[in-house]
Amino acid sequence: MTTIAEDPAPPACKVVYASAVAKGILGEVKGSVERLGRAPLLVGFLANADPAAKMYANWTGKTCLQNGVRFELREVDKDDLEEDIIAANADDAIGGIIVYYPVFGSSQDAYLQQITSKEKDVEGLSHVYLYNMYQNIRFLDAEKLQKSILPCTPLAIVKILEHISVYNSILPYGNRLFGKTITVVNRSEIVGRPLAALLANDGASVYSVDINNVQYFTRGAGIRRRQHQVHDTELKLEDVVPKSDVVVTGVPSKEYKFPVELLKDGAVCVNFSSEKNFGPEVKEKASIYVPAIGKVTIVVLLRNLLRVVENRQQREAVEKKKESS
């Protein structure tokens, strides 16, 4: 009896592109612009020669133009940037400010992040926003009318995970990652660490991996704590990836390739690096693969712009009410 070999089934992996996720968030942006009744102005400061930063600025301008938001790119000398930011803080015509980092590539950049007014900080890098994020404080006011601003790239990844239903909408808001184990390969202060904090604050068990070690971000057994805690571990990448439902990578190196053989079958894989951290073989193991997130990040930036403008209007309305009473 002759046995006829069957053709192998195609990979079951679904590739999800950032444009599909961004489309849903754009509806929220357009609705906010309509309620505002005018086109808010976003000013971007470019003080470096990084081609990636210039490309990001160009994408931002294009997306603004398409969605009723004005964008002005100001290319300035880095030694003038501090004074230019302070002037923009005081300009009532400007709704939001973004600075394309790195500028000095040192602690000077952290200083520049803090002189940007929190009323115009669309990147969520001001101290009050970072404090709220790590402390799992989601609003700026006691009435819970003004939402705190979150960093764009970590929030973009959260929005992607919501879109592909990693977040369980049946659970209460704030606990919707309960039961999920996530590995984040990147612990930068701009993306990796904030992302691990956000995911853990939403209930996930998060392993944060960098070149030195693996840290564990958790709200504890039964997610009973209000905010996450961080624990150093002796674990290695090969210990945590096989039990992870989601793996997020952001290694800025052309040479780096994630060892997909460690993935458990059906894992969700997201790459936020400008490089391709996953090879094509990821589709043999992953159930969902998101190869890039840039378009979502830019739309989240616009969402943050509308939020800081709306928060400012809310504060002004409260102050006028107090004055008239």
ABEGO torsion letter per residue (X at the ends): XBBBBBBBBBBABBBBBAAAAAAAAAAAAAAAAAAAGBBBBBBBBBABABAAAAAAAAAAAAAAAAAGBBBBBBBBBAAAAAAAAAAAAABAABABBBBBOBAAGBAAAAAAAAABBAAABAAGABAAAAAAAAAGBABABAAGABBBBBBAAAAAAAAAAAAAGABBAABBBGAAABGBBBBBBEABAAAAAAAAAAAAAAGBBBBBBBAABBBBBBAEBGGABABBBBBBBABBAAAAAAABABBBBBBBBAABBBBAAABBBGBBBBBABABBABBAAAAAABABBBABAAAAAAAAAAAAAAAAAAAAAAAAAAAAAAAAX
